[in-house]
Amino acid sequence: MSDVQVNGYIRVPKGTTVYPIGDGVEAPSTRDQVVKVTNVFDVDVKSDNFYLLLPDDMRLRYFEASGGKRPIDQDILEFTDGLTKGDYRAVEWSSKWALIADVQPTEAPARAKTSKQTAKAEKKPLTKQQQMVVGSVWRFAQDAELRYKVRNPAYAILRDEIENSLRQLPSHARTQKIELKLNELGVMDHLDEAWGSVKAGEIFTVRSKLTFGFAGGQDVPMLFRGEKFTLPYTSLEPFIELVTVP
């Protein structure tokens, strides 16, 4: 199965056990299908999804062993070794996944090849985000009230408290419960704050860019009025126009 790669294609035979990402139960595929691989990941005893491979009686013993940090029963390992054919990996597509041993690498369907060739042929114009390189100069085209995001100090504290109260759950289930509880409480990882007003015609230069952990992973331009500030890119896009690029 070494030919199975991310962005490659696989054939999922009819009857293959398919697992959902997130909530739901596994079920056999009702038809042969060709899908594009979006991820390849491990399903060994250290993974969050290992327990999904087990029947109910083995799941209980697996949780007791992993929680007590003792060796996994040999019959569980023998069962999964046969199920995975010794290859403890899985392939993901869309919102589903299956054992890599149960699928077959294949060529892309004709429609996918045609679509890829068409995409290469079409040259799309650069977006504003792509044009906002370091050194580029921008002008505000209209008056605007800007907002920005800052980290919410209460988020990390509350998340740790919830996680500590759910330590008896397996990692996968615990993560889902934590996110659900935080959403119910309405606690976000960032706070949306007012930055201030700008006037049409005001100029700024992008001095640097941040991408990790800010504005949902989007580029964040920096420098306003001679001092360093950060603003999520999405709060600027509707109001700015490019003046010059370096």
Contacts in CASP RR format, 6 or more apart in sequence:
PFRMAT RR
TARGET T0000
AUTHOR 0000-0000-0000
METHOD contacts of the structure
MODEL  1
MSDVQVNGYIRVPKGTTVYPIGDGVEAPSTRDQVVKVTNVFDVDVKSDNF
YLLLPDDMRLRYFEASGGKRPIDQDILEFTDGLTKGDYRAVEWSSKWALI
ADVQPTEAPARAKTSKQTAKAEKKPLTKQQQMVVGSVWRFAQDAELRYKV
RNPAYAILRDEIENSLRQLPSHARTQKIELKLNELGVMDHLDEAWGSVKA
GEIFTVRSKLTFGFAGGQDVPMLFRGEKFTLPYTSLEPFIELVTVP
1 87 0 8 1.000
1 89 0 8 1.000
1 100 0 8 1.000
1 101 0 8 1.000
1 103 0 8 1.000
1 105 0 8 1.000
3 105 0 8 1.000
4 10 0 8 1.000
4 37 0 8 1.000
4 40 0 8 1.000
4 91 0 8 1.000
4 100 0 8 1.000
4 103 0 8 1.000
4 105 0 8 1.000
5 37 0 8 1.000
5 40 0 8 1.000
6 37 0 8 1.000
6 38 0 8 1.000
6 39 0 8 1.000
6 40 0 8 1.000
7 36 0 8 1.000
7 37 0 8 1.000
7 38 0 8 1.000
8 36 0 8 1.000
8 37 0 8 1.000
8 105 0 8 1.000
8 108 0 8 1.000
9 34 0 8 1.000
9 35 0 8 1.000
9 36 0 8 1.000
9 37 0 8 1.000
9 105 0 8 1.000
9 106 0 8 1.000
9 107 0 8 1.000
9 108 0 8 1.000
9 109 0 8 1.000
9 112 0 8 1.000
10 34 0 8 1.000
10 35 0 8 1.000
10 37 0 8 1.000
10 91 0 8 1.000
10 93 0 8 1.000
10 103 0 8 1.000
10 104 0 8 1.000
10 105 0 8 1.000
10 106 0 8 1.000
11 32 0 8 1.000
11 33 0 8 1.000
11 34 0 8 1.000
11 103 0 8 1.000
11 104 0 8 1.000
11 105 0 8 1.000
11 106 0 8 1.000
12 18 0 8 1.000
12 29 0 8 1.000
12 32 0 8 1.000
12 33 0 8 1.000
12 34 0 8 1.000
12 35 0 8 1.000
12 98 0 8 1.000
12 102 0 8 1.000
12 103 0 8 1.000
13 29 0 8 1.000
13 32 0 8 1.000
13 102 0 8 1.000
13 103 0 8 1.000
13 104 0 8 1.000
14 28 0 8 1.000
14 29 0 8 1.000
14 30 0 8 1.000
14 31 0 8 1.000
14 32 0 8 1.000
15 28 0 8 1.000
15 29 0 8 1.000
15 30 0 8 1.000
16 28 0 8 1.000
16 29 0 8 1.000
16 98 0 8 1.000
16 102 0 8 1.000
16 103 0 8 1.000
17 26 0 8 1.000
17 27 0 8 1.000
17 28 0 8 1.000
17 29 0 8 1.000
17 98 0 8 1.000
17 99 0 8 1.000
17 102 0 8 1.000
18 26 0 8 1.000
18 27 0 8 1.000
18 28 0 8 1.000
18 29 0 8 1.000
18 96 0 8 1.000
18 97 0 8 1.000
18 98 0 8 1.000
19 26 0 8 1.000
19 49 0 8 1.000
19 52 0 8 1.000
19 90 0 8 1.000
19 96 0 8 1.000
19 97 0 8 1.000
19 98 0 8 1.000
20 26 0 8 1.000
20 95 0 8 1.000
20 96 0 8 1.000
21 92 0 8 1.000
21 95 0 8 1.000
21 96 0 8 1.000
21 97 0 8 1.000
22 95 0 8 1.000
22 176 0 8 1.000
23 176 0 8 1.000
26 52 0 8 1.000
29 98 0 8 1.000
34 106 0 8 1.000
34 108 0 8 1.000
34 109 0 8 1.000
35 93 0 8 1.000
35 94 0 8 1.000
36 93 0 8 1.000
36 108 0 8 1.000
36 112 0 8 1.000
37 91 0 8 1.000
37 92 0 8 1.000
37 93 0 8 1.000
38 92 0 8 1.000
38 93 0 8 1.000
38 94 0 8 1.000
39 91 0 8 1.000
39 92 0 8 1.000
39 97 0 8 1.000
40 89 0 8 1.000
40 90 0 8 1.000
40 91 0 8 1.000
40 92 0 8 1.000
40 100 0 8 1.000
41 47 0 8 1.000
41 49 0 8 1.000
41 89 0 8 1.000
41 90 0 8 1.000
41 92 0 8 1.000
41 97 0 8 1.000
42 88 0 8 1.000
42 89 0 8 1.000
42 90 0 8 1.000
43 49 0 8 1.000
43 50 0 8 1.000
43 52 0 8 1.000
43 53 0 8 1.000
43 84 0 8 1.000
43 88 0 8 1.000
43 89 0 8 1.000
43 90 0 8 1.000
43 99 0 8 1.000
44 50 0 8 1.000
44 88 0 8 1.000
45 66 0 8 1.000
45 72 0 8 1.000
45 77 0 8 1.000
47 88 0 8 1.000
48 170 0 8 1.000
48 171 0 8 1.000
48 172 0 8 1.000
48 175 0 8 1.000
49 90 0 8 1.000
49 97 0 8 1.000
49 172 0 8 1.000
50 62 0 8 1.000
50 80 0 8 1.000
51 59 0 8 1.000
51 62 0 8 1.000
51 63 0 8 1.000
51 170 0 8 1.000
51 172 0 8 1.000
53 80 0 8 1.000
53 83 0 8 1.000
53 84 0 8 1.000
53 99 0 8 1.000
54 62 0 8 1.000
54 76 0 8 1.000
54 79 0 8 1.000
54 80 0 8 1.000
58 73 0 8 1.000
58 75 0 8 1.000
58 76 0 8 1.000
58 79 0 8 1.000
61 73 0 8 1.000
61 76 0 8 1.000
62 72 0 8 1.000
62 73 0 8 1.000
62 76 0 8 1.000
63 170 0 8 1.000
65 71 0 8 1.000
65 72 0 8 1.000
65 73 0 8 1.000
66 72 0 8 1.000
66 170 0 8 1.000
80 88 0 8 1.000
83 99 0 8 1.000
84 99 0 8 1.000
84 101 0 8 1.000
85 101 0 8 1.000
86 101 0 8 1.000
87 99 0 8 1.000
87 100 0 8 1.000
87 101 0 8 1.000
89 99 0 8 1.000
89 100 0 8 1.000
90 97 0 8 1.000
90 98 0 8 1.000
90 99 0 8 1.000
90 100 0 8 1.000
91 97 0 8 1.000
91 98 0 8 1.000
91 99 0 8 1.000
91 100 0 8 1.000
91 103 0 8 1.000
108 116 0 8 1.000
128 237 0 8 1.000
128 240 0 8 1.000
128 242 0 8 1.000
129 218 0 8 1.000
129 219 0 8 1.000
129 233 0 8 1.000
129 237 0 8 1.000
131 242 0 8 1.000
131 245 0 8 1.000
132 138 0 8 1.000
132 206 0 8 1.000
132 209 0 8 1.000
132 219 0 8 1.000
132 221 0 8 1.000
132 233 0 8 1.000
133 206 0 8 1.000
133 209 0 8 1.000
133 245 0 8 1.000
133 246 0 8 1.000
134 206 0 8 1.000
134 207 0 8 1.000
134 208 0 8 1.000
134 209 0 8 1.000
134 246 0 8 1.000
135 205 0 8 1.000
135 206 0 8 1.000
135 207 0 8 1.000
135 245 0 8 1.000
135 246 0 8 1.000
136 205 0 8 1.000
136 206 0 8 1.000
136 242 0 8 1.000
136 243 0 8 1.000
136 244 0 8 1.000
136 245 0 8 1.000
136 246 0 8 1.000
137 203 0 8 1.000
137 204 0 8 1.000
137 205 0 8 1.000
137 206 0 8 1.000
137 242 0 8 1.000
137 243 0 8 1.000
137 244 0 8 1.000
137 245 0 8 1.000
138 203 0 8 1.000
138 204 0 8 1.000
138 205 0 8 1.000
138 206 0 8 1.000
138 236 0 8 1.000
138 240 0 8 1.000
138 241 0 8 1.000
138 242 0 8 1.000
138 243 0 8 1.000
139 201 0 8 1.000
139 202 0 8 1.000
139 203 0 8 1.000
139 240 0 8 1.000
139 241 0 8 1.000
139 243 0 8 1.000
140 198 0 8 1.000
140 199 0 8 1.000
140 200 0 8 1.000
140 201 0 8 1.000
140 202 0 8 1.000
140 203 0 8 1.000
140 204 0 8 1.000
140 239 0 8 1.000
140 240 0 8 1.000
141 200 0 8 1.000
141 201 0 8 1.000
141 239 0 8 1.000
141 240 0 8 1.000
141 241 0 8 1.000
142 200 0 8 1.000
142 239 0 8 1.000
143 197 0 8 1.000
143 198 0 8 1.000
143 199 0 8 1.000
143 200 0 8 1.000
144 197 0 8 1.000
144 198 0 8 1.000
144 238 0 8 1.000
144 239 0 8 1.000
145 194 0 8 1.000
145 196 0 8 1.000
145 197 0 8 1.000
146 194 0 8 1.000
146 195 0 8 1.000
146 196 0 8 1.000
146 197 0 8 1.000
146 198 0 8 1.000
146 231 0 8 1.000
146 235 0 8 1.000
146 236 0 8 1.000
146 239 0 8 1.000
147 192 0 8 1.000
147 193 0 8 1.000
147 194 0 8 1.000
147 195 0 8 1.000
147 232 0 8 1.000
147 235 0 8 1.000
148 192 0 8 1.000
148 193 0 8 1.000
148 195 0 8 1.000
148 229 0 8 1.000
148 230 0 8 1.000
148 231 0 8 1.000
148 232 0 8 1.000
148 235 0 8 1.000
149 190 0 8 1.000
149 191 0 8 1.000
149 192 0 8 1.000
149 193 0 8 1.000
149 214 0 8 1.000
149 215 0 8 1.000
149 232 0 8 1.000
150 190 0 8 1.000
150 191 0 8 1.000
150 193 0 8 1.000
151 189 0 8 1.000
151 190 0 8 1.000
151 191 0 8 1.000
152 187 0 8 1.000
152 188 0 8 1.000
152 189 0 8 1.000
152 190 0 8 1.000
152 191 0 8 1.000
154 187 0 8 1.000
155 182 0 8 1.000
155 187 0 8 1.000
155 188 0 8 1.000
155 189 0 8 1.000
155 190 0 8 1.000
158 182 0 8 1.000
158 185 0 8 1.000
158 187 0 8 1.000
159 178 0 8 1.000
159 182 0 8 1.000
162 177 0 8 1.000
162 178 0 8 1.000
162 181 0 8 1.000
162 182 0 8 1.000
163 174 0 8 1.000
163 178 0 8 1.000
166 174 0 8 1.000
166 177 0 8 1.000
166 178 0 8 1.000
167 174 0 8 1.000
169 177 0 8 1.000
195 229 0 8 1.000
195 231 0 8 1.000
195 235 0 8 1.000
198 239 0 8 1.000
203 243 0 8 1.000
204 221 0 8 1.000
204 223 0 8 1.000
204 224 0 8 1.000
204 225 0 8 1.000
205 223 0 8 1.000
206 221 0 8 1.000
206 222 0 8 1.000
206 223 0 8 1.000
207 222 0 8 1.000
207 223 0 8 1.000
207 228 0 8 1.000
208 222 0 8 1.000
208 223 0 8 1.000
209 219 0 8 1.000
209 220 0 8 1.000
209 221 0 8 1.000
209 222 0 8 1.000
210 219 0 8 1.000
210 220 0 8 1.000
210 222 0 8 1.000
210 230 0 8 1.000
211 217 0 8 1.000
211 218 0 8 1.000
211 219 0 8 1.000
211 220 0 8 1.000
214 220 0 8 1.000
214 230 0 8 1.000
214 232 0 8 1.000
215 232 0 8 1.000
215 233 0 8 1.000
215 234 0 8 1.000
216 232 0 8 1.000
218 232 0 8 1.000
218 233 0 8 1.000
218 234 0 8 1.000
219 233 0 8 1.000
220 230 0 8 1.000
220 231 0 8 1.000
220 232 0 8 1.000
220 233 0 8 1.000
221 230 0 8 1.000
221 231 0 8 1.000
221 233 0 8 1.000
221 236 0 8 1.000
222 228 0 8 1.000
222 229 0 8 1.000
222 230 0 8 1.000
223 229 0 8 1.000
224 231 0 8 1.000
END
